[in-house]
Amino acid sequence: MNRWSNIDDTPFKPHIVADSAFGSPQLLNEIEQWGGTGTFACSSTHSSWLWELLTKNVPPNHWRASIQDNLIASAHTIADPNGKFVHQKVISNGFNSTAIISDSDHLGILFILMFYQN
């Protein structure tokens, strides 16, 4: 971000993408304050309560998401070759929406949105 800030002839900021070794809600907040956007895979250690809510009882090949303050957190469940559930966790502020998008588990998403806002 510091190197990009030194380029004075463009008003555009990059969309920063990082894996879970670098991604966190705190870094995404810093990028947003800087004027940029980002999408990160996220470790379960950051906001563990949120990931627990988003992954609870989600079967393989389904997802659940929560939106608050221009931040979307989503978790997608897959099964590894041994049948163990693996949750892919992603956060982003690089989106614009006018309506909540949900999958077939819309009641669960509404519950999470209400819980996340409290």
Beta strands, then each sheet from edge to edge (+ up, - down):
strand 1: 15-18
strand 2: 37-41
strand 3: 62-68
strand 4: 71-79
strand 5: 85-92
sheet 1: 1+ 2+ 5- 4+ 3-
end
